[in-house]
Amino acid sequence: MQRRAAAISVVFFLVIGAGAYSLIATASTPSISFENPEYSLAQDDEFSVPGSDQTYTVSSISAEVESGGHGGGSTLVREGELMYVNESARFTETWDNGSTVTLDGTDWRVEVPNASDPSEATLVELRNDTAILMNDPNADNETVTRDGEKYVVLNDSELVPAAEYFPANETRTVAEGDSFEYDNNSVTVATVESSGVTLEWFGEEENTISVGDESNVTVGGQQYLAYFPDNSTLVLTTNYESYNHQTEEIEQFHETENGLWGIAIASFSMVVLLIGMAYLPSRY
């Protein structure tokens, strides 16, 4: 009698457990999808945003499996990058007061006058005295110092004061608003301050926008939801209502799936327990 009752209970729990497991095995996890998204893009695709004349290019789409560590499993991480060119980007460079700059193939020392509001600076040529001496067959290659004054030795004996021998340092003035060629760019002196001279110029500059899966991204002043349905496609959409509804359905699916797993595990555990109890020796 004891074993017959146990057998009936075993069958009952087997049916429940098998039913729960079959539902788990046959159910497919819902995925996110969008009908007619604003953009469905592959790598190297170009697009523009309404209201903007800027062109954007999908420069990369990547998928990488990252390990969770400590038995945490692995996660597929999808991400991408958008690239656009700013054709009138502003660039600046500052010549610090007292620093050395190279302009038109010549080295200059930047000298800003000690004034409360300077508007111009002086570039003083850095003369290469050694090169001048080496190009003069009558001069020694080095100057000599006598009584604290430098001299150039000519014809092995004649001493000429260095201030008389060497040409005066060339100077050049740069003022706010001046324009000239520098480092292959047409630059303008934007500001002159006691700390230095700031140059500015305009040109093309490449910029990038990083895009994460199921994250917000702003393109051309418009915010989009970015989603990667596979390893080679990027979807940009503003349909947040559909996204939120689908993510809620996925959460409910996983909650139901976890509940079914709990039923299946509990049922099969009960089957094992009942079988074990059925074969316990009777006290009567």
Phi, psi and omega in degrees: 000317180299317182286329179293317178296320178296320180297318179297317180294321179300315179298318180301311181289330175296318179297315180296313181296317179294323178295316179296317181293322180295324177296320178295317184292326185269341182283143177248137181294125179294148179239162181276135176211154181231135175271127178052057175293161180301321181217134170234110196236148172247170180301139180079358176291147177246148178203164176227157183259137178306136181089358180226141178265009179282136177258134180245146179235136174282099186279337179199147170224126183226155176223128183221136178272122180250134180278139179281341180074153178055039177075017183278005180080190182233157182228136176273117181253121178248138179205166181211182182212134176254144180235140174216157184249122172271109186281350180229045179289145180264129177243148178223155173213138181249129171266108181293146177300127181088356180277170179251130178233157178249121182224127181056036176079006181240143176273135182230150172259131182275125179232114177260130181297150179280083182225160183290325181219073183292149178238355178212161179226162180248134174259122181253125181298135174268099185287138177265090183296323182297318180296321179296317180296319183291336178274358179253109182295342182269354185251148171291158184284349180227150175278162177236156181246127177232122179053039176081002180244140180275141179228155172255132181268118178250139177054035174071356184214329185282129179256122178242127178307135182301324180298333179272329185283312185278145177292155179295146178296131176288145177236157180214135181258134174237129183237161178303130181097345178294144178235143179195170179274131179212124177054045177066022176228150174271106188251160176232141176285108183281311181215152171236121178232169181298336181277341180160188183246129180254124176259153176221150174205166184236144180189187181280143178217127177278134178234153180232151176235120178280139183235120176259156181291133179056044179230164178276142177219137180257122181232121179060033180083357180250133178271133179233157168269125179262135180215137178250100180291337176209189186279002183224009184229138175241127178250132173243126183215157173251009182276072181291330180298315179295320180297313181297320179297317182291322179293326176295319178296321179294319178297318178295323178299314182293324177296316178295319179298317178297323177296319178295322176298320178297318178296315182297314181295316180296320181294313181292326176295321178294324178299314179298318181295317181294319179297319179296319180290329181295332183260010172290144179296140181282148179277344183265000000 
